[in-house]
Amino acid sequence: MSRGFSPLAAITLVCLGGAVGFASAHAVSDLFGSESHQNDSPLALAGREVIEPEPPDPAPPPVAEPVTSASATAPRAPETTEAREPERNARTSPQEQEPAEPPAAAPKAAPEPERAPEPSRPVEPAPTQPFRPRQSLSPPPTRRIRQIDLPQSTARARRMLRQRLAAAPNDGATASDLRFVLELGKRFLDTPAPTGRQRAIELTITTNAWWFSRWPAPSRAVVVRDPRGRVYTYRAGRGFALNPVATTGRWRDINIEVPAPRLADALLEVAVQRRGGSRRFLAWEYYDVPDQPGAVRPGTSGMAQGRMASLLAQAYRETGEGRFAEASLGALSAFTVPVDRGGVVSQVDEPEVGQAGPWYVERAYPGESAWKGGALNGFMVSLLNLRGTRKRLIEPPLAVGQSAPPRLPVAEQAARLAESLADAGAETLDRYLPLHDTGEWSYYGLLTPGRPWRTYVADVNYHCYHVDLLNQLARIYPKRTFDETANKWAGYVEKAETTCDRP
């Protein structure tokens, strides 16, 4: 196998899978929470500030200040003195002067016995530095977009972006973001594309036009939501992108007031009908490639598919409308299609384990290593969302003002599929957890994009998120080793003299 070359109201309306949000503001590589611990994304473990709608006059950028990295504020190196060379033994034997006449013979002094060499001392090993986990970044700021502030059409939004690009420095971050967003329009709006994909690109373009007509590129990650509750995340070189995981996870309660059926309808607009071989499924896509700056490619995410399936199941339970159950089945079907065919399941196999199994990737990389994009937290969140989907589909619908109708056959079919997918994934997780253990901490993933095999160690929040997800899975699968591993990894936190407390 090639490795080096491929590397959540709380209890919420959606309750997406029960994933507790020990938050991290990582680029949602992942990646990509709420107080109820339901359906949280790892970014959610910080405060819950949500910036209210802007006044009519544009405010200055919320993130004009650059992010100060640890290296930028590192203390000055201590002063050093020049090393002194050891004094050399400059003594030399005095020159003997030749006498005028040969001296009288004198007895020769007995030679001094040779000094025995001192026994070599064992070299003491250098003291081992204690493991210090990487600390998490602070959560990004958030903003809400008012409907009145959005461009009235996609065509106008594209013109606004072109004008902004013409005025921006060619080699700056703003220009790089704008070129990527405009390329999306050229690729998917000017040529035939699936309806859901075109709608996603239209929303992306109008959101970016809203931002860049007011401010330059942010100097750090920013999260915004549109009037219907869809969430967009910023990353340099890509601009703002519609983020299904953050939307369905109701990141930091940014869209918590939006009922499940309304949010589901807003996201069904951007669902793309796909086919993998003979199997049809619905996909909620991403359009960047994290380790290929500037590349445009529709891609899938197991974490997004699982959260969408759970949201749609909740919408079905609240309304009794069969279309939500059908759409939930469509989202689940992506878990039956291999990554190389556009789905979200990889078959992983390592000699150390000796048995292959399904792994639901957080981001799919067709044609590359089965492990690439298979973040550990994303896999575990998917398993919890699959189990949550099953539960919501088999419970009687809660249609307001009606007696509970019988479950629909499509809901029962989807519930069975969700359960089987979760159980198969749990077996794989049980076998491959040891590979995610460094002996002192957990790995974020075995092959994280842009990094070599088993080198990307999780930061504190993600490690603590791993522990919490394992504890949740242990309650569902008590015969697995999830409880044992959770306790072991919690011990790593104590040994590292840190905590899993929320910031």
N, C-alpha and C positions, 0 to 999 in steps of 0.2 A: 504494500500500500504506500502510495506516495504521501509524504507528510510535509516535508520541508518546502515543498513547492506549492502545496494547497493550504495552509494552516488549517376591578371593586362598589336618597338616603342612607349611612354606615351603620346598622346593617344596610347596604345599598340596595337600590332597585335592581341592580344587575347582579350583585354578589358574584362577580365573575371568578369562580373557581377557588376562592378562599386564599388567594396568594397574599401573604402578609407583606407589607411594603417596608422592609428595611431599605431606606431610600438611598439612591446614589444619583448624582447628576452626571453620570457618564454620558458621552455621546451615545446615544442610544443607537451603541453598538448596541450596545446594545444598547444602548440601551434602556438602549432604554428604560400609587398606594393611597390608603385612607386610614383613618383612625380605627375603623372597625376591623381592620386586618383582612378585609375581603377584597380579593381581586386587586391587589396592589402591584404596582410596578416597582422595581427597585429604586426609582428616582424619588419615591414618595416618603422617604423617611426623614424629611426635614420639616420645617414649618409649613403652614398652609396658607400663606399669603396669596390672595388673588387680587390683582390690581383691577379696580373697577373701570368701567368704560371711560374713554378719554373725553375731555371737553371738546367742543367744536373746533377750537384752534388746536393744531397739532402741538403736542408737548415735545420736549426734547427727547432724544433717545434715552431709553431707560438703562442702557448698558454702555454708555459712552466710555466709561472707564475700562481699561484693559484688565483682564484677569491677571492677578499677580501670582505667579507660580512660586513654588517653594524655592526654586533655584534663583529666582530674581531677588528674593529677600534673604538669601543665605548670608550668614554672618561672615565677616571678613576673616580670612585665614589668619591664624595666630602668627605673630612675628617670630621669625626664626633667626638664629645666629648662624654665622657661617661655621660649618663643621671644621674643627681643627684636625689637621693631619696628626697622626701620632708622631711623637718625636722619634726621629730615626737614631739609631745607635751609630754616632759618627766616630766612635773611637776606632783608631787604627793602630796597628803595631808600630812602635817607633822604629825609625830607620836604624839599622845597625851600621855603625861606622867601621870600616875596615882598619884594623890596627896596623901600625907601621911594621911591627914584628908580630909573628904568631904568638899568641898568648900561651901561657903555661896550661898544660892539660888540667882540666878540672873534672871532678866527677859529675857525671850527668845525673840531673835530677830525675827521680822516677816519674814517669808520666802519670798525670792525674787520671784516675779511673773515669771512664765515660759515664756521664749521668744517664741513668735509665730514663727513658721517655715517660712522661706523665700519662697515666691511663686516660684514654679519651672519655670525656663526659657525655652522657646521652643528651642529645639536643631536645630540649623541652618544646613541645608543640606550641605554636602561637595560640593564645586564648581564643576560643570560638566566640564570635560575636553573636549575641542573642538575636533571634529572629524578630524583626520589627515589621509588622504588616503595613502595607501602603494605606494611608489615610484617604478618606473619600472627599470628593469635591462638594462644595456647597451647592444646594439646588439652584437651578436657573430661575430667573424672574419670569413672571407670567403677565400676559396682557389679553384683554378681550377686544374683539373687533365689533364695532357697531355696524348694523346693516347700512345705515346712511353713509358710512365712510367707505364702503366698498365700491369699486368701479362698477358702472351700470352694465357693462358687457365685457365679455372676454376680449373682444377686438380692441376695445378701449384700453383694457389692462395691458395688452401686448404693446400697444403704442406707448403707453406710459413707461413700460420697461425699456423699450428701445431708446426713448428720449433720455431716460436716466443713464443708460449705458453710454450713450454718446457724450454725456457730460462727466462721466466718471473716469478717473485715471485708469489707463489700460491695464496696468499691472497690479491694481489694487484688489482687495477682497470683494468690494462691491461689484466690480466688473466681472470677476470670476463667478460670483453667484448669479448675476444677471444672465451671463452667457449660458449657464447650465439651464436656467429656467426657460429661456427663450428656445433652447434646443429641444426641450420637452414639447413645446408647442409645435415646433417645426416637425418633429418626429411623429407625434400622435394626433395633432389636430389638422395638419395640412395633408395628411395621408390617411387612408382608411384605417380604423382601429376599433376595437370593441367599444360599445357604448359606455360601459362602466369605466373603462380606462380613459376615454375622452373626458368624461365628467370629472374624474379625479385630477386630470391635468388642468382643466378649466378652473377648478377650485384652487389648485396650487398656484396658477398664474395670477388670479385675482388677489389671493392672500399676499403674494410677494409684491404685487403692484401696490397694495395698501401700505406695506411697510416701506418699500424703497422710494415711494413718492414722498415720504416724510423724513426718513432717516437713512444713513448709510448702513453698511453691513455691521451687524453687532460684533462686538469684540469677544463675546462668549456665547454659550448656548442660551437660547430664549425659547419659551413655549407660549404659543398664542392659541386662542380658540375662536371659531367663527360663531355667528349668531345661532346656528343650529346645534352647537355643541361639539363639532368636529375639532380635533386638536392637531396642531402643526408644530413641528420642532425644527429648530434651526441648526444647521451645521455648515461650517465654512466650505466654500466651493460648491455648495448644493442649494443654498438658500433655505426657504421654509418648505417642508414636505409634509403632506398629510400623513399622520401617524396612527394607524388603526390600533396598535397596542396601547398607546397613551390615551386614545379616545375611549376605548372600551374599558380600560382600567381606571377611568375617571381620575386621572393623575392629579394628586393633591386636591381633590374635590373640585377641579376646575369646571366640570360640567355636571356636578352631582344633582342639580335641580332638574335636569332633563330626564323625563320618564323613559324607561327602557324601550317602549314601542316607538317613541319619537326618535330616540337616538338610533335605534335599529333601522328605521326608515331612512334617516339621513345617511347611514352607511350603506344601505342597500343600493343607493344611487351609484356608488362607486364599485360595486361588486362586478367582477369580471368573470364571465362564463368561460371556463377552460375545459379542455379535454386532454386526458392523459391516457393514450391508447384507446381502449373502449370505454373508459370511465369519464363521466362528466362531473365537474365540481365547480363551486364558486370560490373565487380567490380575491383577497384584499391585498393589493400589490404595493410594493415599494419600487422606486424607479432609479435609485442610485446603486452603486456597487461600492461598499465601504472601503475596500482596499484598492480600488481603481479610480482615483480622482478624475472627475469629468466624464466617466463612463455612464451611459444611459442604458438601462436594461430592466424590463419588468421582472420583478422577483417576488417570491412568496415567503411566508413566515409561519412556522407552526404555532408560535405564540399568538400571532394575530388570528389565525384560523380557530384556535381553541377558544380565545376570548370572544370572537364573533359568534361561534356556535353557542356559547353560554348566554351571551346577550340575546340572541334570537330565541333561545329556549325560554328565557325569562319573559320576553315579549309575547311569546305564544301563551305562556302560563297566565299572564295578566289580561290577555284579550281573548284567548280561545281561538284566534285566527290561524287557520291551517297554513297560510302562506309563510308564517314565521317558522313553523315546524319544518316545512319543506326547505326553507332557506338554511335552517340549522343543519339539516341533513346534507345540504350542498356544501356547507363549510366543513363538516366532518369528513366528507368524502376526499378532501385533499390529503388526509392522513393515510389514505390507501394508495396514493400515487407516489412513485419514487421521485426524488428530487430531480433526477435527470430527465423526467418526463413532465416537469413543471409542478410536482407536488411537494410535500414537506417531510417525507419519511426517507431516512437513509438506513441502510443495513450496515451496521458497524460490526467489525470483527477484529479482534486483536489476539495474537498468540498467547499473551499472558492470561487471557480469559478463556479462550478456546471454544467459544460459542457465539455465533452471530445473533443479533437481535435488532429490533427497530428503534431508531432514535429520531425524535421529531425536532428538527433543527429550528433554531430561532430565526436564522436567515439562510435561505437556500443558495447554494453555489453549484449549479449544474455542471457536470463534467469535472469536478474537482474532488478532493478527498471527501469521503463520507462524513468525516468529523468536522470539516470546516463549517463554521457558523453554528455548531452544535453547543451553544452555551448551556452550562449546567442549570442555571436558574430558569432559563427559557423552557427547557425540557420538563423540569418539575412543575412549573406553572401550567404547562400544557396538560400534564397528567391530572392536576387538580381541576382544571377547567373541564376536561373531559368527564370526570366524575360528577362535577357540578351540573354539566349539561344533562347527563343521564337523569339526575335527581329531579331537575325542573321539568323534564319531558314526561316523566312517569307520574308526577304529582297531578292531581286534578286541576284543570285550568281555573283561574280566579276571575272569570269574566264578571264585571261589575253588574249587579242587578239581575243576574241570571243564576239559575241552578247550574251546578257544574256539569257540563256536557261530558260524554264519554271521551276517553282519549282517542285521538285519531290514529289510524294504522301507521301513517308516516311518522308520527311522534314516537310510537313504539319501536318502529324500525330504527329511527335515529338513536333512541335510547340504548338499544342493544349494541349498535355500532360503537357508540361512545364508550360503553362499558368494556367492550372487548379491546378497543384501542388502548384504553387506560391500563387495563390489566397486562397486556403485552408489553407496554412501555415500562410498567413498574418492574417487571421481571428483568428487562434489560438494565434499568437503572440499578437494581440490586447487584447485578453482576459487575457493572462497570464503575460503581462508586469508588472502589479502592484506587483506580487509576486517577481519580480526581483528588487524591490525597497526597500532599507533598511530604507528609510526616510531621509537619508543623502547622499546616494551613490547607486551604482548599484552592484548587485551580478554578478560574472563571470558566474555562473550557479547555479541552485538550488541544484544539487547533483553532485559535482565535485568528481571524483575518489579519494579516500583516505581521504575525509573530510565529516563531518556530514552534514545533511540537512540544507541548507540556512546558511552556515557559511563562505563561501569563497567569500570575497568581492573583486571586481575587483581592480587592481592597476590603477594608473592614466591614462596610455596609453590605457588600455582596456576600462575604463569608457568613455574616450574621443572617442574611437572607437565606442562604443555603441551609443553615441550622433550623430556621423557622419553617421553611418548606418541608424539610425532612420530618420535623415533628408533626406537621399536618398530614403528611403521607403515612406516617407511622400509625396514626389513628385509623386510617382506612385499610392499611395493609399491616396488621400487627405481627404477622409471621415473617415479614421481611426484616432486613437488617437496618432499616431506616432509623429506628430509635437508637440503636447502638451507635450508628455513625453520627447522629445528631449529638449525642452525649460526648462522643470523642471530640468532635469538632468544637463543641462548646468549651471543652477543656483546653483546646488550643487558644481560645480567646483569653482565658484566665492566665495561662502560661505566658502569653504575650503581654500581660499586664495592661490589657485594654478591656473595653466593655462593649456590649451590644445595646447599650442604652440609646434611645432616640436622641438626636441632637436637639 
